[in-house]
Amino acid sequence: MTTVLCCDENEKAQLTRRGLIRRGLAVGAGAALTGLAGEALSTSLAFAAGKYTGDVLVVVSMHGGFDGLSAFAPIGDTAYFQARPGIAVPTAKVIAGDGMFGLHPAMAPLLPQWKAGRLAAVHAVGQSNPTRSHFAAMEAMENAAPGTSIRSGWLDRMLGLTGASGPLSAVSMGDAMPARLLAGPSADVSMKGLDEFTLAADGKKPMAAALRAMYADAPPLLAGPAMAADRALAATASAKGAYRPANGAEYPDSDLGGALRDVARLIKADSGLVTAAVDCGDWDMHQGLGPAVKGQRMYDNLADFSAALAAFVTDLGETAMKNVTVLTISEFGRRVKENSSRGVDHGHGNAMMLLGGGIRGGRVYGAWPGLDPASLVAGDLAVTTDYRSVIGEVLQKRCGVGALNDVFPGVKPSSFGLAAAR
């Protein structure tokens, strides 16, 4: 469930407990607290006891259907070039790889991480039930419990097992609405940006103090959202204000650059962040994906994505990155064969990326099914690895999650060895 924290300051309604809950708390533009209202709310609003000691997990959702066949081009598969005569990444242009796969040239900002063994990919990943509907596929990917009655997001379930106890344990950062990844009973915060996460009219009027007094003796079901908002606002105070990225890092002036910059600020402020969900959209390239040159959609999007991630790593520095893992997910991949508009339509199998000090990178993992027509699934790259198993290996080795069944029912972690145990 989601309690949206928005308010029309021109509204003349009386400020009462019931009215405030009905309208929602006023916490900046585009801010929200999720997992705190409705039937999923526990009668006890206390967070799980204990201190989390695992990695900060940053999940980047590449909405629209990311084309893993461009980012990690299967240059060793001749069928790749046959299927994509106008948009395949030429072997001469890939910037790293192993002869079978090569990195798209727009990913040059991440090349140092690849060479240092901190960036990896897993190819031919995806969901077990193919669908080419953005909404259905993303909903299923974020829920990650097909065939069950579970309705929470997998990141919410993971959070519930960590023992996290802070008001900023989980944050959805950026312009997107709160991610379904975090839907469920665990407390989390959604904000457009760190400096914009404020209580409307506070400063002119003692709104925060008024909220605390108003809900001091209220039942937990009513007091929960207000008190959680108050704790979250207090916890962000030390991270706000003028900020200069460290180590010469330069974030691109883009939504993703701004979101990762704020995630880095929270990590460096020792805010108690356990996981952050960040949206990275505009990957739905039916038209104009284009060849691997500047000015083409895939090239420019990958360049921004790579520059933002590279700045994030540089800003945090090597020591902090030892305790951070970034992974990407997308609802589906793109079709193998290019269309007449130099784009690719909705597909199935895909590639996901992993980045961090605990990742054994510099390689592409996974069983490659091949791109010859007989190996495809209705014209799409076949899925040989359940994306949940890859995340599961990270959760167990880097985030201290024990029984994976509580996060991904019926799924076993991958055995690639792509993450080192803490």
C-alpha positions as a Markdown table, in Angstrom:
| # | Residue | x | y | z |
|---|---|---|---|---|
| 1 | Met | 0.0 | 0.0 | 0.0 |
| 2 | Thr | 1.1 | 3.6 | -0.6 |
| 3 | Thr | 0.3 | 6.7 | 1.4 |
| 4 | Val | 1.0 | 9.6 | -0.9 |
| 5 | Leu | 2.3 | 12.7 | 0.8 |
| 6 | Cys | 0.9 | 15.6 | -1.2 |
| 7 | Cys | -1.0 | 18.7 | -0.4 |
| 8 | Asp | -2.7 | 21.6 | -2.1 |
| 9 | Glu | -1.6 | 24.5 | 0.0 |
| 10 | Asn | -4.7 | 26.5 | -1.2 |
| 11 | Glu | -7.0 | 23.9 | 0.3 |
| 12 | Lys | -9.1 | 25.5 | 3.1 |
| 13 | Ala | -10.0 | 22.2 | 4.9 |
| 14 | Gln | -9.6 | 22.1 | 8.7 |
| 15 | Leu | -6.3 | 20.5 | 9.9 |
| 16 | Thr | -7.5 | 17.6 | 11.9 |
| 17 | Arg | -6.1 | 14.1 | 12.3 |
| 18 | Arg | -8.9 | 12.7 | 10.1 |
| 19 | Gly | -8.5 | 15.4 | 7.5 |
| 20 | Leu | -4.7 | 15.0 | 7.4 |
| 21 | Ile | -4.9 | 11.3 | 6.9 |
| 22 | Arg | -7.7 | 11.8 | 4.2 |
| 23 | Arg | -5.7 | 14.3 | 2.2 |
| 24 | Gly | -2.2 | 12.9 | 3.0 |
| 25 | Leu | 0.8 | 14.6 | 4.5 |
| 26 | Ala | 2.5 | 17.4 | 2.7 |
| 27 | Val | 6.1 | 16.3 | 2.2 |
| 28 | Gly | 7.6 | 18.1 | -0.7 |
| 29 | Ala | 6.9 | 17.6 | -4.4 |
| 30 | Gly | 6.5 | 14.0 | -5.4 |
| 31 | Ala | 7.3 | 12.5 | -2.0 |
| 32 | Ala | 5.7 | 9.5 | -0.4 |
| 33 | Leu | 5.9 | 7.0 | 2.4 |
| 34 | Thr | 5.0 | 3.5 | 1.3 |
| 35 | Gly | 4.1 | 0.4 | 3.1 |
| 36 | Leu | 2.5 | 2.1 | 6.1 |
| 37 | Ala | -1.2 | 2.1 | 5.5 |
| 38 | Gly | -4.0 | -0.3 | 4.9 |
| 39 | Glu | -4.4 | -4.0 | 5.7 |
| 40 | Ala | -0.7 | -4.7 | 5.3 |
| 41 | Leu | 0.2 | -2.4 | 8.3 |
| 42 | Ser | 1.3 | -4.3 | 11.3 |
| 43 | Thr | -0.3 | -3.3 | 14.6 |
| 44 | Ser | 3.3 | -2.7 | 15.8 |
| 45 | Leu | 5.0 | 0.0 | 13.8 |
| 46 | Ala | 8.4 | -0.8 | 15.3 |
| 47 | Phe | 11.1 | -1.7 | 12.8 |
| 48 | Ala | 12.9 | -5.0 | 12.9 |
| 49 | Ala | 15.4 | -5.1 | 15.6 |
| 50 | Gly | 19.1 | -5.2 | 15.0 |
| 51 | Lys | 21.6 | -3.3 | 12.8 |
| 52 | Tyr | 22.0 | -4.2 | 9.1 |
| 53 | Thr | 25.5 | -5.1 | 8.1 |
| 54 | Gly | 25.2 | -6.1 | 4.5 |
| 55 | Asp | 25.7 | -4.1 | 1.2 |
| 56 | Val | 23.6 | -1.2 | 0.3 |
| 57 | Leu | 21.6 | -2.6 | -2.7 |
| 58 | Val | 20.8 | -0.2 | -5.4 |
| 59 | Val | 18.3 | -1.5 | -7.9 |
| 60 | Val | 18.1 | 0.4 | -11.3 |
| 61 | Ser | 14.9 | -0.4 | -13.2 |
| 62 | Met | 15.5 | 0.1 | -16.9 |
| 63 | His | 11.9 | 0.6 | -17.9 |
| 64 | Gly | 10.8 | 0.2 | -21.4 |
| 65 | Gly | 12.5 | -3.1 | -22.3 |
| 66 | Phe | 16.3 | -2.7 | -22.3 |
| 67 | Asp | 18.2 | -4.2 | -25.3 |
| 68 | Gly | 20.9 | -6.3 | -23.7 |
| 69 | Leu | 21.9 | -7.5 | -27.2 |
| 70 | Ser | 23.2 | -4.0 | -27.8 |
| 71 | Ala | 24.9 | -3.4 | -24.5 |
| 72 | Phe | 26.6 | -6.8 | -24.4 |
| 73 | Ala | 26.7 | -7.6 | -28.0 |
| 74 | Pro | 27.1 | -11.4 | -28.9 |
| 75 | Ile | 29.8 | -10.7 | -31.5 |
| 76 | Gly | 30.8 | -14.4 | -31.5 |
| 77 | Asp | 27.4 | -15.4 | -32.7 |
| 78 | Thr | 27.1 | -15.0 | -36.5 |
| 79 | Ala | 23.3 | -15.0 | -36.3 |
| 80 | Tyr | 23.5 | -11.7 | -34.4 |
| 81 | Phe | 24.9 | -9.8 | -37.5 |
| 82 | Gln | 22.5 | -11.6 | -39.8 |
| 83 | Ala | 19.5 | -10.5 | -37.7 |
| 84 | Arg | 20.7 | -6.9 | -37.3 |
| 85 | Pro | 22.4 | -5.8 | -40.4 |
| 86 | Gly | 21.8 | -2.1 | -39.7 |
| 87 | Ile | 22.1 | -1.9 | -35.9 |
| 88 | Ala | 24.5 | -4.7 | -34.7 |
| 89 | Val | 27.5 | -3.4 | -32.9 |
| 90 | Pro | 30.5 | -4.2 | -35.2 |
| 91 | Thr | 33.2 | -6.3 | -33.7 |
| 92 | Ala | 35.7 | -3.6 | -34.4 |
| 93 | Lys | 33.7 | -1.1 | -32.2 |
| 94 | Val | 33.3 | -3.1 | -29.0 |
| 95 | Ile | 35.5 | -1.8 | -26.2 |
| 96 | Ala | 36.0 | -5.0 | -24.2 |
| 97 | Gly | 34.9 | -8.6 | -24.1 |
| 98 | Asp | 36.0 | -12.1 | -24.5 |
| 99 | Gly | 35.5 | -12.8 | -28.2 |
| 100 | Met | 31.9 | -14.0 | -27.6 |
| 101 | Phe | 30.6 | -10.8 | -26.1 |
| 102 | Gly | 31.7 | -7.2 | -26.4 |
| 103 | Leu | 30.6 | -4.0 | -24.6 |
| 104 | His | 28.9 | -1.3 | -26.5 |
| 105 | Pro | 31.3 | 1.7 | -27.1 |
| 106 | Ala | 29.0 | 4.1 | -25.3 |
| 107 | Met | 29.8 | 2.2 | -22.1 |
| 108 | Ala | 33.3 | 3.6 | -22.1 |
| 109 | Pro | 32.9 | 5.4 | -18.8 |
| 110 | Leu | 32.4 | 2.0 | -17.2 |
| 111 | Leu | 35.4 | 0.4 | -18.8 |
| 112 | Pro | 37.6 | 0.9 | -15.8 |
| 113 | Gln | 35.1 | -0.9 | -13.6 |
| 114 | Trp | 35.0 | -3.8 | -16.1 |
| 115 | Lys | 38.8 | -4.0 | -16.3 |
| 116 | Ala | 39.0 | -3.8 | -12.5 |
| 117 | Gly | 36.6 | -6.8 | -12.1 |
| 118 | Arg | 33.8 | -4.8 | -10.5 |
| 119 | Leu | 31.3 | -4.8 | -13.4 |
| 120 | Ala | 29.7 | -8.0 | -14.7 |
| 121 | Ala | 26.7 | -9.0 | -16.8 |
| 122 | Val | 24.5 | -12.0 | -16.9 |
| 123 | His | 23.0 | -12.8 | -20.4 |
| 124 | Ala | 19.9 | -14.6 | -21.4 |
| 125 | Val | 18.1 | -13.7 | -18.2 |
| 126 | Gly | 14.4 | -13.1 | -17.8 |
| 127 | Gln | 11.1 | -14.3 | -16.5 |
| 128 | Ser | 9.7 | -17.8 | -17.1 |
| 129 | Asn | 6.4 | -16.6 | -18.7 |
| 130 | Pro | 7.0 | -14.4 | -21.7 |
| 131 | Thr | 4.8 | -11.4 | -22.2 |
| 132 | Arg | 5.3 | -8.4 | -24.4 |
| 133 | Ser | 3.1 | -6.1 | -22.3 |
| 134 | His | 5.2 | -3.5 | -20.4 |
| 135 | Phe | 2.7 | -3.2 | -17.6 |
| 136 | Ala | 2.2 | -6.9 | -17.0 |
| 137 | Ala | 5.9 | -7.8 | -17.4 |
| 138 | Met | 7.1 | -5.1 | -15.0 |
| 139 | Glu | 4.4 | -5.8 | -12.5 |
| 140 | Ala | 5.4 | -9.5 | -12.6 |
| 141 | Met | 9.1 | -8.7 | -12.3 |
| 142 | Glu | 8.7 | -6.4 | -9.4 |
| 143 | Asn | 6.4 | -8.8 | -7.6 |
| 144 | Ala | 8.6 | -11.8 | -8.4 |
| 145 | Ala | 6.3 | -14.4 | -7.0 |
| 146 | Pro | 4.3 | -15.9 | -9.9 |
| 147 | Gly | 1.8 | -18.5 | -9.1 |
| 148 | Thr | 1.4 | -17.3 | -5.5 |
| 149 | Ser | -1.0 | -15.0 | -3.7 |
| 150 | Ile | 1.8 | -12.7 | -2.6 |
| 151 | Arg | 1.2 | -9.1 | -3.7 |
| 152 | Ser | 4.2 | -7.3 | -2.1 |
| 153 | Gly | 7.3 | -6.3 | -4.0 |
| 154 | Trp | 10.4 | -8.5 | -3.7 |
| 155 | Leu | 12.5 | -5.6 | -2.5 |
| 156 | Asp | 10.0 | -5.0 | 0.3 |
| 157 | Arg | 10.3 | -8.7 | 1.3 |
| 158 | Met | 14.0 | -8.5 | 1.2 |
| 159 | Leu | 14.0 | -5.5 | 3.4 |
| 160 | Gly | 11.8 | -7.2 | 6.0 |
| 161 | Leu | 14.5 | -9.9 | 6.4 |
| 162 | Thr | 17.4 | -7.6 | 6.9 |
| 163 | Gly | 16.8 | -6.3 | 10.4 |
| 164 | Ala | 16.9 | -2.7 | 9.1 |
| 165 | Ser | 15.7 | -0.2 | 11.8 |
| 166 | Gly | 16.1 | 3.3 | 10.3 |
| 167 | Pro | 13.6 | 5.7 | 8.8 |
| 168 | Leu | 15.6 | 5.8 | 5.6 |
| 169 | Ser | 16.2 | 2.0 | 5.2 |
| 170 | Ala | 14.6 | 2.0 | 1.8 |
| 171 | Val | 14.3 | 4.9 | -0.6 |
| 172 | Ser | 12.7 | 5.2 | -4.0 |
| 173 | Met | 14.6 | 8.0 | -5.6 |
| 174 | Gly | 13.7 | 10.1 | -8.6 |
| 175 | Asp | 10.8 | 11.3 | -10.7 |
| 176 | Ala | 9.0 | 8.0 | -11.0 |
| 177 | Met | 6.1 | 7.1 | -8.7 |
| 178 | Pro | 7.0 | 4.8 | -5.8 |
| 179 | Ala | 8.2 | 1.5 | -7.2 |
| 180 | Arg | 6.1 | -1.6 | -6.9 |
| 181 | Leu | 9.4 | -3.2 | -5.8 |
| 182 | Leu | 8.8 | -1.7 | -2.4 |
| 183 | Ala | 5.0 | -2.4 | -2.1 |
| 184 | Gly | 4.2 | -4.0 | 1.2 |
| 185 | Pro | 4.4 | -3.7 | 4.9 |
| 186 | Ser | 8.1 | -2.6 | 5.3 |
| 187 | Ala | 8.5 | 1.2 | 5.7 |
| 188 | Asp | 10.1 | 3.1 | 2.8 |
| 189 | Val | 10.2 | 6.6 | 1.5 |
| 190 | Ser | 9.8 | 7.9 | -2.0 |
| 191 | Met | 11.3 | 11.3 | -3.0 |
| 192 | Lys | 11.9 | 13.2 | -6.1 |
| 193 | Gly | 15.2 | 14.5 | -4.8 |
| 194 | Leu | 16.9 | 14.9 | -1.4 |
| 195 | Asp | 16.8 | 18.7 | -1.2 |
| 196 | Glu | 13.1 | 18.6 | -2.3 |
| 197 | Phe | 12.1 | 16.3 | 0.5 |
| 198 | Thr | 10.6 | 18.9 | 2.9 |
| 199 | Leu | 7.5 | 19.4 | 4.9 |
| 200 | Ala | 5.4 | 22.0 | 3.1 |
| 201 | Ala | 5.1 | 25.3 | 5.0 |
| 202 | Asp | 7.6 | 24.1 | 7.6 |
| 203 | Gly | 9.8 | 27.1 | 8.6 |
| 204 | Lys | 6.9 | 29.5 | 8.2 |
| 205 | Lys | 4.9 | 27.5 | 10.7 |
| 206 | Pro | 6.0 | 24.8 | 13.1 |
| 207 | Met | 4.4 | 22.0 | 11.1 |
| 208 | Ala | 6.7 | 19.2 | 12.2 |
| 209 | Ala | 6.1 | 20.0 | 15.9 |
| 210 | Ala | 2.4 | 20.3 | 15.3 |
| 211 | Leu | 2.3 | 16.9 | 13.6 |
| 212 | Arg | 4.2 | 15.3 | 16.5 |
| 213 | Ala | 1.8 | 16.8 | 19.0 |
| 214 | Met | -1.3 | 15.9 | 17.0 |
| 215 | Tyr | -0.4 | 12.2 | 16.8 |
| 216 | Ala | 1.3 | 11.8 | 20.1 |
| 217 | Asp | -1.7 | 9.8 | 21.6 |
| 218 | Ala | -3.2 | 8.5 | 18.3 |
| 219 | Pro | -3.5 | 4.8 | 17.6 |
| 220 | Pro | -0.6 | 3.3 | 15.6 |
| 221 | Leu | -2.6 | 2.9 | 12.5 |
| 222 | Leu | -3.2 | 6.6 | 12.3 |
| 223 | Ala | 0.0 | 7.8 | 13.8 |
| 224 | Gly | 2.3 | 5.6 | 11.7 |
| 225 | Pro | 2.5 | 7.7 | 8.5 |
| 226 | Ala | 3.0 | 11.0 | 10.3 |
| 227 | Met | 5.6 | 9.7 | 12.7 |
| 228 | Ala | 7.5 | 7.9 | 9.9 |
| 229 | Ala | 7.5 | 11.1 | 7.9 |
| 230 | Asp | 8.9 | 13.0 | 10.9 |
| 231 | Arg | 11.6 | 10.5 | 11.4 |
| 232 | Ala | 12.5 | 10.5 | 7.7 |
| 233 | Leu | 12.7 | 14.3 | 7.5 |
| 234 | Ala | 14.9 | 14.4 | 10.5 |
| 235 | Ala | 17.2 | 11.6 | 9.1 |
| 236 | Thr | 17.7 | 13.5 | 5.8 |
| 237 | Ala | 18.8 | 16.7 | 7.5 |
| 238 | Ser | 22.5 | 15.9 | 7.7 |
| 239 | Ala | 22.6 | 15.0 | 4.0 |
| 240 | Lys | 21.0 | 18.1 | 2.7 |
| 241 | Gly | 22.5 | 21.4 | 1.6 |
| 242 | Ala | 25.4 | 22.3 | -0.8 |
| 243 | Tyr | 27.0 | 19.2 | -2.1 |
| 244 | Arg | 30.2 | 18.7 | -4.0 |
| 245 | Pro | 30.9 | 15.1 | -5.3 |
| 246 | Ala | 34.2 | 13.7 | -4.2 |
| 247 | Asn | 37.2 | 12.5 | -6.1 |
| 248 | Gly | 36.4 | 14.7 | -9.1 |
| 249 | Ala | 33.1 | 12.9 | -9.9 |
| 250 | Glu | 30.9 | 14.6 | -12.4 |
| 251 | Tyr | 27.3 | 13.5 | -12.7 |
| 252 | Pro | 25.5 | 14.0 | -16.0 |
| 253 | Asp | 22.6 | 16.5 | -15.8 |
| 254 | Ser | 20.0 | 13.9 | -16.2 |
| 255 | Asp | 17.3 | 12.3 | -14.1 |
| 256 | Leu | 19.5 | 9.2 | -13.5 |
| 257 | Gly | 22.5 | 11.4 | -12.7 |
| 258 | Gly | 20.6 | 13.3 | -10.2 |
| 259 | Ala | 19.0 | 10.3 | -8.6 |
| 260 | Leu | 22.3 | 8.4 | -8.2 |
| 261 | Arg | 23.9 | 11.6 | -6.8 |
| 262 | Asp | 21.3 | 11.7 | -4.1 |
| 263 | Val | 21.7 | 8.0 | -3.3 |
| 264 | Ala | 25.5 | 8.6 | -2.9 |
| 265 | Arg | 24.7 | 11.5 | -0.5 |
| 266 | Leu | 22.6 | 9.3 | 1.6 |
| 267 | Ile | 25.2 | 6.6 | 1.7 |
| 268 | Lys | 28.0 | 9.0 | 2.6 |
| 269 | Ala | 25.8 | 10.6 | 5.3 |
| 270 | Asp | 25.6 | 7.2 | 7.0 |
| 271 | Ser | 21.8 | 7.5 | 6.9 |
| 272 | Gly | 21.1 | 3.9 | 7.5 |
| 273 | Leu | 20.2 | 3.2 | 3.8 |
| 274 | Val | 19.8 | -0.5 | 3.0 |
| 275 | Thr | 18.3 | -0.3 | -0.4 |
| 276 | Ala | 17.5 | 2.3 | -3.1 |
| 277 | Ala | 15.2 | 1.9 | -6.1 |
| 278 | Val | 16.1 | 4.1 | -9.0 |
| 279 | Asp | 14.1 | 4.4 | -12.3 |
| 280 | Cys | 16.0 | 4.7 | -15.6 |
| 281 | Gly | 13.5 | 4.9 | -18.4 |
| 282 | Asp | 13.3 | 5.5 | -22.2 |
| 283 | Trp | 14.5 | 2.1 | -23.4 |
| 284 | Asp | 11.5 | 1.3 | -25.5 |
| 285 | Met | 13.2 | 1.7 | -28.9 |
| 286 | His | 10.9 | 0.5 | -31.6 |
| 287 | Gln | 12.3 | 3.2 | -33.8 |
| 288 | Gly | 15.8 | 4.7 | -34.1 |
| 289 | Leu | 17.8 | 2.5 | -31.8 |
| 290 | Gly | 20.3 | 3.0 | -34.5 |
| 291 | Pro | 23.9 | 2.0 | -35.1 |
| 292 | Ala | 26.6 | 2.4 | -32.4 |
| 293 | Val | 27.5 | 6.0 | -33.0 |
| 294 | Lys | 26.8 | 9.2 | -31.1 |
| 295 | Gly | 23.5 | 10.8 | -31.8 |
| 296 | Gln | 21.6 | 7.5 | -32.0 |
| 297 | Arg | 19.2 | 6.7 | -29.3 |
| 298 | Met | 20.8 | 3.6 | -27.9 |
| 299 | Tyr | 24.3 | 5.1 | -27.9 |
| 300 | Asp | 23.2 | 8.3 | -26.2 |
| 301 | Asn | 21.1 | 6.6 | -23.6 |
| 302 | Leu | 23.9 | 4.1 | -22.8 |
| 303 | Ala | 26.4 | 7.0 | -22.6 |
| 304 | Asp | 24.2 | 8.8 | -20.0 |
| 305 | Phe | 23.6 | 5.6 | -18.1 |
| 306 | Ser | 27.3 | 4.8 | -18.0 |
| 307 | Ala | 28.4 | 8.3 | -17.1 |
| 308 | Ala | 25.9 | 8.4 | -14.2 |
| 309 | Leu | 27.1 | 5.0 | -12.8 |
| 310 | Ala | 30.7 | 5.9 | -13.3 |
| 311 | Ala | 30.2 | 9.2 | -11.4 |
| 312 | Phe | 28.4 | 7.3 | -8.6 |
| 313 | Val | 31.4 | 4.9 | -8.2 |
| 314 | Thr | 33.9 | 7.7 | -8.3 |
| 315 | Asp | 32.0 | 9.8 | -5.8 |
| 316 | Leu | 31.7 | 7.0 | -3.3 |
| 317 | Gly | 35.3 | 5.9 | -3.7 |
| 318 | Glu | 36.8 | 2.4 | -3.5 |
| 319 | Thr | 36.3 | 2.0 | 0.3 |
| 320 | Ala | 32.6 | 2.8 | 0.3 |
| 321 | Met | 32.0 | 0.7 | -2.9 |
| 322 | Lys | 33.2 | -2.4 | -1.1 |
| 323 | Asn | 29.8 | -2.3 | 0.7 |
| 324 | Val | 27.6 | -1.3 | -2.3 |
| 325 | Thr | 26.1 | -3.4 | -5.0 |
| 326 | Val | 24.2 | -2.0 | -8.0 |
| 327 | Leu | 22.1 | -4.3 | -10.2 |
| 328 | Thr | 19.8 | -3.6 | -13.1 |
| 329 | Ile | 16.5 | -5.1 | -14.1 |
| 330 | Ser | 14.1 | -4.6 | -17.0 |
| 331 | Glu | 10.7 | -6.1 | -17.8 |
| 332 | Phe | 11.9 | -7.9 | -21.0 |
| 333 | Gly | 14.5 | -7.6 | -23.7 |
| 334 | Arg | 14.1 | -6.8 | -27.4 |
| 335 | Arg | 13.5 | -9.0 | -30.4 |
| 336 | Val | 16.6 | -10.4 | -32.1 |
| 337 | Lys | 15.7 | -9.2 | -35.5 |
| 338 | Glu | 15.7 | -5.5 | -36.2 |
| 339 | Asn | 12.6 | -3.9 | -37.8 |
| 340 | Ser | 12.3 | -1.6 | -40.8 |
| 341 | Ser | 12.7 | 1.5 | -38.5 |
| 342 | Arg | 16.2 | 0.6 | -37.3 |
| 343 | Gly | 14.7 | -0.4 | -34.0 |
| 344 | Val | 13.6 | -3.6 | -32.2 |
| 345 | Asp | 10.3 | -4.6 | -30.9 |
| 346 | His | 9.4 | -6.2 | -27.5 |
| 347 | Gly | 11.2 | -9.5 | -26.9 |
| 348 | His | 12.0 | -11.9 | -24.1 |
| 349 | Gly | 15.6 | -12.7 | -23.0 |
| 350 | Asn | 17.8 | -9.9 | -21.8 |
| 351 | Ala | 21.0 | -9.0 | -20.0 |
| 352 | Met | 21.4 | -7.6 | -16.5 |
| 353 | Met | 24.3 | -5.8 | -15.0 |
| 354 | Leu | 26.0 | -6.0 | -11.6 |
| 355 | Leu | 28.5 | -3.5 | -10.2 |
| 356 | Gly | 30.2 | -3.3 | -6.8 |
| 357 | Gly | 33.2 | -4.1 | -4.7 |
| 358 | Gly | 31.9 | -7.5 | -4.0 |
| 359 | Ile | 31.1 | -8.4 | -7.6 |
| 360 | Arg | 33.5 | -10.7 | -9.6 |
| 361 | Gly | 33.3 | -8.8 | -12.8 |
| 362 | Gly | 35.1 | -8.4 | -16.1 |
| 363 | Arg | 33.0 | -11.2 | -17.7 |
| 364 | Val | 29.6 | -12.2 | -18.9 |
| 365 | Tyr | 27.9 | -15.0 | -17.0 |
| 366 | Gly | 25.1 | -17.3 | -18.1 |
| 367 | Ala | 24.4 | -20.1 | -20.5 |
| 368 | Trp | 24.2 | -18.7 | -24.0 |
| 369 | Pro | 21.3 | -20.3 | -26.0 |
| 370 | Gly | 22.4 | -18.9 | -29.4 |
| 371 | Leu | 20.6 | -16.7 | -31.9 |
| 372 | Asp | 20.0 | -19.1 | -34.8 |
| 373 | Pro | 16.3 | -19.3 | -35.6 |
| 374 | Ala | 16.0 | -22.8 | -34.2 |
| 375 | Ser | 17.2 | -21.6 | -30.8 |
| 376 | Leu | 14.9 | -18.6 | -30.5 |
| 377 | Val | 11.5 | -18.5 | -28.6 |
| 378 | Ala | 9.0 | -17.0 | -31.0 |
| 379 | Gly | 11.8 | -14.9 | -32.5 |
| 380 | Asp | 13.2 | -13.9 | -29.2 |
| 381 | Leu | 16.4 | -14.6 | -27.2 |
| 382 | Ala | 15.6 | -17.6 | -25.0 |
| 383 | Val | 15.8 | -17.3 | -21.2 |
| 384 | Thr | 18.3 | -19.7 | -19.6 |
| 385 | Thr | 18.6 | -18.0 | -16.2 |
| 386 | Asp | 15.8 | -16.8 | -14.0 |
| 387 | Tyr | 16.6 | -13.2 | -13.1 |
| 388 | Arg | 15.5 | -13.9 | -9.5 |
| 389 | Ser | 18.3 | -16.5 | -9.1 |
| 390 | Val | 20.9 | -13.9 | -10.0 |
| 391 | Ile | 19.5 | -11.4 | -7.5 |
| 392 | Gly | 19.2 | -14.3 | -5.0 |
| 393 | Glu | 22.9 | -15.0 | -5.1 |
| 394 | Val | 23.6 | -11.3 | -4.4 |
| 395 | Leu | 21.1 | -11.2 | -1.5 |
| 396 | Gln | 22.6 | -14.2 | 0.1 |
| 397 | Lys | 26.3 | -13.4 | -0.4 |
| 398 | Arg | 26.2 | -9.6 | -0.1 |
| 399 | Cys | 23.0 | -8.7 | 1.9 |
| 400 | Gly | 22.9 | -11.4 | 4.5 |
| 401 | Val | 19.6 | -12.9 | 3.4 |
| 402 | Gly | 19.4 | -16.5 | 4.5 |
| 403 | Ala | 16.2 | -18.4 | 3.4 |
| 404 | Leu | 15.7 | -17.1 | -0.2 |
| 405 | Asn | 12.2 | -18.7 | -0.3 |
| 406 | Asp | 10.9 | -15.8 | 1.8 |
| 407 | Val | 11.9 | -13.3 | -1.0 |
| 408 | Phe | 11.6 | -15.5 | -4.1 |
| 409 | Pro | 9.3 | -18.5 | -3.5 |
| 410 | Gly | 10.6 | -21.7 | -4.9 |
| 411 | Val | 13.8 | -20.1 | -6.4 |
| 412 | Lys | 17.3 | -21.2 | -5.7 |
| 413 | Pro | 20.2 | -18.7 | -6.0 |
| 414 | Ser | 22.5 | -19.0 | -9.0 |
| 415 | Ser | 25.8 | -20.7 | -8.6 |
| 416 | Phe | 27.8 | -18.6 | -11.0 |
| 417 | Gly | 30.1 | -17.3 | -8.2 |
| 418 | Leu | 29.5 | -13.8 | -9.5 |
| 419 | Ala | 29.4 | -12.3 | -6.0 |
| 420 | Ala | 32.0 | -12.8 | -3.2 |
| 421 | Ala | 30.7 | -13.6 | 0.2 |
| 422 | Arg | 31.1 | -10.9 | 2.8 |
